[in-house]
Amino acid sequence: MTEHTPGPWLVVNIKGINVLMVGAGQDGSNIVADIRLHRHAPAVEANARLIAASPDLLTALEALLDETQEALLSICTDNPNDRLNDQPVIKQARAAITRAKMEDSQ
């Protein structure tokens, strides 16, 4: 699998053109997506911001899962991994990470 373009990503509004760009790097010059605007719509801008936040969201979710697992391992005497893996929110988080990374589900 090819790795995604590292963040930070940001939304760049090109004045005079009906396009929102999502760019990587400090100045956003490495374009990773462009969103064509057929009309000005708040949802289009919200979608662009969500796309731009994706690398940060993925990193935060992975770190949160790691921290949760480490915390459970330190306080539980039975098998905390079994309980952790059974939690719906943990399954949802792992599925989102899998989808983002295009990994085969286990």
N, C-alpha and C positions, 0 to 999 in steps of 0.2 A: 504494500500500500504506500502511496506517495503521501508524505506529510503535508499538512496544510501550511499555508503561508503564516509565519509567526506574527503575532500582534505587536503592538496595538493596531487595531483597525479603527478607522474613523469615517464618518460620512462627509463627503465633499460635495457641495452644491455648486455645479457649474452654472454661473449666471448666464442667462440668455439662451440656455439650451435645456430642453425638458428631460434632463438626465440627473439622477443622483448617483454618485460614484461611492463605492466603499473601497477605501484605499488602506494599504498597510504602510507601516513605518511612521516616523514622527511627523512627516508632512503629508502623508496619505498619497504619495506619488506612485506607489506600487499598487495599481488598481487590481482588486480581486473580484469585483462585481460592479455591474452598472444596471441601474433600474430605470427603465424608460417610463416617463410620466406621460400618460395620455391626457391627464388632467391633474390639477393640484388636489391631492387627497391626503388628509392626515394619516390614513392607514399606510400609504406608500412610504411616507417618511418614518413612521413607526417601524415598518418592516425593515427599512434600511438601517435604522438604529439597532434593531435586534440582530441583524446579520453582522453589523460591525462589532457587537458585543460578544459574538460567538466564541472567539478564542479565549476570552477572559472567563466566560461562563463555563466552558469545558474545563479549564484549569482549576477553577474554584470547585466545581462538582467533584472532580477527581481528588482534590485535596481534602474535601469534606468527607468523602467515603473513606479515605486513608485514615484520617483523624478519628472517625467514628469507630472503625475497626480496631485501631490501636487502643482507644479508650476502653472498649469492651474487653479486649484481651487482658488489659491490666486489672480489671475489677471482677471478672467472672471466673468462677472455679469450674463450671461445666464447660461445654463446648460453645463459646460465644459465636463462632462462625455459623453454626447451624441456626441460631436465633437471628443473627444479623441477615443471613441470606433469605430467611423466610419473611422479612418485613416488606410489605408492598412498596413502601417508598424507596427502599434500597433496590428492589427489583426494577422500579421505574427509573431510578437514577442510572443503574447499570445499563438498562436498555437504551437510555438516551445517549450514554457514552458510546455504546456499541454502534448506534445509528450514526453518530457524529464521526466516528472513526471508520465506519464501514467494515467493522470486524464481524466475523462469523459468530453467531450466538452459540454459547456453550451449552 
